[in-house]
Amino acid sequence: MRFSLIVATRGRVEELAQFLDSLLAQGRADAEAIVVDQNGDDRLAPVIARVSGRLPLLWLRSARGHACHARNLGLRAARGEIVGFPDDDCLYPPGLLDRVDAAFRADPALAVLTGPAESPAGGLGSGRWREEGGPITLDNLWTSVIEFNLFLRRDLALALGGFDERLGPGTRFGSGEGNDLVARAIRAGHAARYDLGQRVVHPDKRLTPVAVERAALYGAGFGLVLRRHAPSAAVWLRFLVRPLGGMALAALRLRRLELAYYAATLRGRLRGLLAGGEAAAGRRLAPLEPAPRERGA
């Protein structure tokens, strides 16, 4: 098996079905989907049944509403040489897995490959993205990584201990888990690269009321990971200046939703940067052990 695509999902049905359709359209018989179902019911059973036999698929169940825990469950069950972690509401454009496969085959030393989000309307999706491809470093990591467009060699992901379960959706530090994982890979001496043309389509949610509600939580995770891995104050300082600039422009233009978004982002980042305790320390994670392939978890 070449690819294992691990999807942590809760509350979405049609979106997951559309993602699985986009995976089928890749035309890769060597790509499996591992669906880690965090719902408390069988709402996904019709979706699973519809693709059963058409796509290598493992359906795992988890009672915890915790994205990184779910991803790590799927990672332990993965068989593919390369693992990815698509969101349950993203879409793979045609040829994506062929592009990723070619990149890893062309460079045996490559351990991590990322790309940006693409808006359903076209162009880059929400977030700030590097405008050129190339090696990922601790300086440029912060505009090079999103979890749903992150691919890495499975053996490395297991050796690093997978995702830090103190981060991400379902925790008080609601984002930054992908940046943290890639930073740990870089610190361990592995090569990581950003490909601007490697796009994954994802809904653009930045300036919606839901996004404003989540901005402080997501900002806290990003701030915490900046504290762990940013090589200098100059790196994390610019991520405080940017929301301040956004607030000023939004206030001048009388855009209340934008103002609320940037203010919440700044509060969250400050909370993460100033956080104490074990989470801030970023201790090394124990390697994950592969698990037997079972239905249910």
Residue pairs with C-beta under 8 A, 6 or more apart in sequence:
1 30
1 31
1 32
1 56
1 79
1 80
1 81
2 28
2 30
2 31
2 80
2 81
2 82
2 101
3 28
3 30
3 31
3 32
3 80
3 81
3 82
3 83
3 84
3 97
3 100
3 101
4 31
4 32
4 34
4 74
4 75
4 78
4 79
4 80
4 82
4 83
4 84
4 154
5 23
5 31
5 32
5 33
5 34
5 80
5 83
5 84
5 85
5 86
6 34
6 36
6 71
6 74
6 75
6 78
6 83
6 84
6 85
6 86
7 16
7 19
7 33
7 34
7 35
7 36
7 74
7 85
7 86
7 87
7 88
8 36
8 38
8 67
8 70
8 71
8 74
8 85
8 88
9 16
9 35
9 36
9 37
9 38
9 39
9 44
9 70
9 88
10 37
10 38
10 39
10 65
10 88
11 39
12 88
12 89
13 43
13 44
13 47
15 88
15 89
16 35
16 44
16 47
16 88
16 89
17 47
17 50
18 91
19 86
19 87
19 88
19 89
19 90
19 91
19 92
20 33
20 47
20 51
20 55
20 57
22 91
22 92
22 93
23 31
23 33
23 55
23 86
23 92
24 51
24 54
24 55
25 92
25 94
26 92
26 94
26 95
26 96
26 97
26 98
28 97
28 98
29 56
30 80
31 55
31 56
31 80
31 97
32 55
32 56
32 57
32 58
32 78
32 79
32 80
33 51
33 55
33 56
33 57
33 58
34 57
34 58
34 60
34 74
34 77
34 78
35 44
35 48
35 57
35 58
35 59
35 60
36 60
36 61
36 62
36 70
36 71
36 73
36 74
36 297
37 44
37 59
37 60
37 61
37 62
38 62
38 63
38 64
38 65
38 66
38 70
40 63
44 59
48 57
48 59
51 57
58 74
58 77
58 293
58 295
59 295
60 73
60 74
60 77
60 295
60 296
60 297
61 296
61 297
62 69
62 70
62 73
62 297
64 70
64 170
65 170
66 165
66 168
66 169
66 170
66 171
67 168
67 169
67 170
67 177
68 162
68 163
68 164
68 165
68 167
68 168
68 169
68 170
68 171
68 177
69 165
69 170
71 85
71 162
71 163
72 162
72 163
72 165
72 288
73 291
73 297
75 83
75 154
75 157
75 158
75 162
75 288
76 158
76 162
76 288
76 289
76 290
76 291
77 290
77 291
77 293
77 294
77 297
78 154
78 290
79 293
80 154
81 153
81 154
82 100
82 101
82 104
82 151
82 152
82 153
82 154
83 151
83 152
83 153
83 154
83 157
84 100
84 150
84 151
85 147
85 148
85 150
85 178
86 92
86 148
86 200
87 147
87 148
87 202
89 202
89 203
90 148
90 200
90 201
90 202
91 200
91 201
91 202
92 200
92 201
93 118
93 199
93 200
93 201
96 198
96 199
96 200
99 195
99 197
99 198
100 113
100 151
100 198
103 110
103 113
103 193
103 195
103 198
104 110
104 113
104 151
104 153
107 191
107 193
109 191
110 191
110 192
110 193
111 152
111 153
111 156
111 185
111 190
111 191
111 192
112 136
112 150
112 151
112 152
112 153
112 156
112 182
112 185
112 186
112 190
112 191
112 192
112 193
113 150
113 151
113 152
113 192
113 193
113 195
113 198
114 136
114 144
114 145
114 146
114 149
114 150
114 151
114 182
114 192
114 193
114 194
114 195
114 198
115 149
115 194
115 195
115 196
115 197
115 198
115 199
115 200
116 124
116 125
116 127
116 129
116 130
116 146
116 149
116 196
116 198
116 199
117 124
117 125
117 126
117 127
117 129
117 146
117 148
117 149
117 199
117 200
117 201
117 202
117 204
118 124
118 125
118 199
118 200
118 201
118 202
119 125
119 126
119 201
119 202
119 204
120 201
120 202
120 203
120 204
121 204
125 201
125 202
125 204
126 204
126 205
126 206
127 143
127 146
127 206
128 143
128 242
129 143
129 144
129 196
130 140
130 143
130 144
130 194
130 196
131 196
132 196
133 193
133 194
133 195
133 196
133 197
134 193
134 194
135 191
135 192
135 193
135 194
136 144
136 145
136 182
136 186
136 192
136 193
136 194
137 186
138 183
138 186
138 187
138 229
138 230
138 231
138 235
139 231
139 235
140 194
141 179
141 182
141 183
141 186
141 229
142 179
142 222
142 226
142 230
142 235
142 239
144 182
144 194
145 178
145 179
145 182
145 194
146 178
146 200
146 202
147 177
147 178
148 200
148 202
149 198
149 199
149 200
150 178
150 181
150 182
152 181
152 185
156 185
156 190
157 181
157 288
158 287
158 288
158 289
158 290
159 287
160 181
160 184
160 185
160 188
160 285
160 287
161 284
161 285
161 286
161 287
161 288
162 181
162 285
162 288
163 177
163 178
163 180
163 181
164 177
164 180
164 181
164 282
164 285
165 171
166 173
166 278
166 279
167 173
167 174
167 175
167 176
167 177
167 180
167 221
167 224
167 225
167 279
168 174
168 175
168 176
168 177
168 221
169 175
171 221
172 217
172 220
173 217
173 220
173 221
173 224
173 272
173 275
173 279
174 214
174 217
174 218
174 220
174 221
175 217
175 218
175 219
175 220
175 221
175 222
176 221
176 222
176 223
176 224
176 225
176 226
176 272
177 221
177 225
179 222
179 225
179 229
180 225
180 228
180 229
180 282
182 192
183 225
183 228
183 229
184 285
185 192
186 192
187 229
205 211
206 261
207 257
207 258
207 261
209 257
211 261
212 257
212 260
212 261
212 264
215 260
215 261
215 264
215 265
215 268
216 264
216 265
216 267
216 268
216 271
217 268
218 265
218 268
219 243
219 264
219 265
219 266
219 267
219 268
219 269
219 271
219 272
220 268
220 269
220 271
220 272
220 275
221 268
221 272
222 239
222 268
222 269
222 272
223 236
223 239
223 268
223 269
223 270
223 271
223 272
223 273
223 274
223 275
224 272
224 273
224 275
224 279
224 280
225 272
226 235
226 236
226 239
226 269
226 272
226 273
227 236
227 272
227 273
227 275
227 280
228 280
228 281
228 282
229 282
230 236
236 273
239 269
240 266
240 269
240 270
240 273
243 262
243 263
243 265
243 266
243 269
244 262
244 266
246 258
246 261
246 262
246 265
247 259
247 262
247 263
247 266
249 258
250 256
250 258
250 259
250 261
250 262
251 259
